[in-house]
Amino acid sequence: MTNFLPTLLLGIILGMRHATDADHVVAVTTIVTRQRRIVDAMRIGALWGVGHTLTILLVGSAIIVLKVVIPPRLGLAMEFAVAIMLIGLGAYNLFGGQRLAVGALSSVRPVLVGIVHGLAGSAAVALLVLATIPDPRWAAGYLLLFGGGTILGMMAITAAVAAPVSLTVARFTQLNRSLQLASGTLSVAFGLFLAAHIALVDGLFAAVPHWVPH
């Protein structure tokens, strides 16, 4: 038991670091720039982390416990879904005006975004855990702590992103809108880059796709 404790604690730290991956930051930034308050932005970060953790646990546990093998084309398709999602989020910021998502939509959207990101990253996390923790029960515990660290890390990131937005939304409407446009443009550009790389370099639509979980 004690042999695995340092590894489990490391899961929290790596989860927080995982939250800083470029595609994660771009996605939540695109959503957060529409929030007026830091606390609302942190809630979005937490909801994104919940969605992400859910799929990490489900898919990761299936890989660890049931020895499920994800085919390369399916793995690439999950990553391609992230690229399409980034393009969609960016386009909404660019062409969706200044409407704020309210009610159930404001809660559902970050969870769904987190779920898609979790699908794309679950294989790599599970394979890493499987290589270091052979016991399925401890491996599942690691995934849970990893998810908790991801939630904390994303809450910190969204708070940092939302700070300038909350300061400019009331007095500097044009500047706030510029931040939304900038985040939307970045999201679309990054999504297009990922989509092109997955389709052309990794060969999603080729006869023999090349996929390395990361």
C-alpha positions in Angstrom: 0.0 0.0 0.0 2.6 2.5 1.1 4.6 1.7 -2.1 1.8 3.3 -4.2 1.1 6.3 -2.0 3.7 8.6 -3.6 2.5 7.6 -7.1 -1.1 8.4 -6.1 -0.1 11.8 -4.7 1.8 12.4 -7.9 -1.5 11.8 -9.7 -2.9 15.0 -8.3 0.1 17.0 -9.4 0.1 15.5 -12.9 -3.6 16.1 -13.1 -3.1 19.8 -12.4 -0.4 19.9 -15.0 -2.6 18.1 -17.5 -5.1 21.0 -17.2 -2.5 23.3 -18.7 -2.4 21.4 -22.0 -2.8 23.8 -24.9 -6.1 22.4 -26.3 -7.6 22.4 -22.8 -6.6 26.0 -22.1 -7.8 27.2 -25.5 -11.2 25.5 -25.1 -12.0 26.9 -21.6 -10.6 30.3 -22.5 -13.1 30.5 -25.3 -15.9 29.8 -22.9 -14.7 31.9 -20.0 -14.3 35.1 -22.0 -18.1 35.3 -21.9 -18.3 35.2 -18.1 -18.8 38.4 -16.1 -17.6 37.0 -12.7 -14.5 35.1 -11.6 -16.6 32.7 -9.5 -18.7 31.8 -12.6 -15.5 31.2 -14.6 -14.2 28.9 -11.8 -17.5 27.0 -11.9 -17.0 26.4 -15.6 -13.5 25.1 -14.9 -14.8 22.7 -12.3 -17.6 21.5 -14.6 -15.0 21.0 -17.4 -12.9 19.0 -15.0 -15.9 16.9 -13.9 -16.7 16.0 -17.5 -13.0 15.2 -18.2 -12.7 13.1 -15.1 -15.8 11.1 -15.9 -14.5 9.9 -19.2 -11.0 9.4 -17.9 -12.5 7.1 -15.2 -14.8 5.2 -17.5 -12.5 4.7 -20.5 -9.3 4.5 -18.5 -10.8 1.9 -16.1 -11.9 -0.1 -19.1 -8.4 -0.1 -20.5 -6.8 -1.0 -17.1 -9.3 -3.5 -15.8 -10.8 -5.0 -18.9 -7.7 -4.7 -21.1 -9.7 -2.9 -23.8 -7.6 -1.9 -26.7 -8.5 1.3 -28.6 -7.9 0.9 -32.4 -5.7 3.6 -33.9 -8.5 5.0 -36.1 -10.8 5.3 -33.2 -8.1 7.0 -31.1 -7.5 9.5 -33.9 -11.2 10.1 -34.3 -11.5 11.0 -30.7 -8.7 13.5 -31.0 -10.3 14.8 -34.3 -13.5 15.4 -32.3 -11.5 17.8 -30.0 -10.3 19.7 -33.1 -13.9 20.1 -34.4 -15.1 21.2 -31.0 -12.4 23.9 -30.8 -13.4 25.2 -34.2 -17.1 25.2 -33.1 -16.3 27.0 -29.8 -14.2 29.6 -31.6 -16.8 30.2 -34.3 -19.5 30.8 -31.6 -17.3 33.4 -30.0 -16.7 35.1 -33.4 -20.2 35.0 -34.7 -22.4 34.5 -31.7 -22.5 38.1 -30.7 -22.3 39.0 -27.0 -25.1 36.7 -25.7 -24.2 35.0 -22.5 -25.1 31.3 -21.9 -27.4 31.0 -18.9 -29.2 28.4 -17.0 -28.7 24.7 -17.9 -26.8 25.5 -21.1 -24.1 27.3 -19.1 -23.5 24.1 -17.1 -24.0 21.5 -19.8 -21.6 23.0 -22.3 -18.3 22.9 -20.2 -19.2 19.4 -19.1 -19.6 18.2 -22.7 -16.3 19.9 -23.7 -14.6 18.2 -20.8 -16.1 14.8 -21.8 -14.7 15.2 -25.3 -11.3 16.1 -24.0 -11.4 13.2 -21.6 -12.1 10.8 -24.5 -9.1 12.0 -26.4 -6.7 11.8 -23.5 -8.0 8.8 -21.6 -5.9 6.2 -23.4 -2.6 7.9 -22.8 -3.3 8.4 -19.1 -4.5 4.8 -18.7 -1.5 3.3 -20.4 0.8 5.4 -18.3 -0.9 4.2 -15.1 -0.9 0.6 -16.3 2.8 0.7 -16.8 3.5 2.0 -13.3 0.7 0.5 -11.1 -0.2 -3.1 -11.9 -2.9 -3.3 -9.3 -6.3 -2.3 -11.0 -7.7 -1.0 -7.7 -4.8 1.4 -7.1 -4.7 2.3 -10.8 -8.4 3.3 -10.6 -7.6 5.4 -7.5 -4.8 7.1 -9.4 -7.2 8.0 -12.1 -9.6 9.5 -9.6 -6.9 11.6 -8.0 -5.6 12.6 -11.4 -9.1 13.8 -12.2 -9.3 15.8 -9.0 -6.0 17.5 -9.8 -7.3 18.3 -13.2 -10.4 20.0 -11.7 -8.2 22.1 -9.3 -5.8 23.0 -12.1 -8.6 24.1 -14.5 -10.3 26.1 -11.7 -7.1 28.0 -11.2 -6.6 28.6 -15.0 -10.2 29.8 -15.5 -9.9 32.2 -12.6 -6.7 33.7 -14.1 -8.3 34.0 -17.5 -11.5 35.6 -16.1 -9.7 38.2 -14.0 -9.1 40.7 -16.9 -12.5 39.9 -18.4 -14.3 40.8 -15.2 -12.4 44.0 -14.9 -13.2 45.1 -18.4 -16.8 43.9 -18.9 -18.5 46.8 -17.3 -16.3 49.8 -18.3 -14.6 48.7 -21.4 -17.2 46.9 -23.5 -15.2 47.1 -26.7 -12.0 45.7 -25.1 -14.0 42.9 -23.6 -15.4 42.1 -27.0 -11.9 42.2 -28.5 -10.9 39.5 -25.9 -13.8 37.3 -27.1 -12.8 37.8 -30.7 -9.1 37.0 -29.9 -10.0 33.8 -28.0 -12.4 32.8 -30.8 -9.8 33.3 -33.5 -7.2 31.4 -31.5 -9.6 28.5 -30.9 -10.6 28.2 -34.6 -6.9 28.4 -35.8 -5.7 25.9 -33.2 -8.6 23.6 -34.1 -7.9 23.8 -37.8 -4.2 23.0 -37.1 -5.1 20.0 -35.0 -7.6 18.7 -37.6 -5.1 19.1 -40.5 -2.4 17.3 -38.5 -4.6 14.4 -37.5 -6.1 14.0 -41.0 -2.9 14.5 -43.1 0.0 13.6 -40.8 -1.5 11.0 -38.6 -3.6 9.6 -41.4 -7.0 9.4 -39.9 -8.6 8.8 -43.3 -5.6 6.9 -44.7 -5.5 3.1 -45.1 -3.2 2.7 -42.2 -3.5 5.4 -39.6 -0.7 6.2 -37.2 -1.7 6.9 -33.6 0.3 7.3 -30.5 -1.7 8.2 -27.4 -0.5 11.5 -25.9 
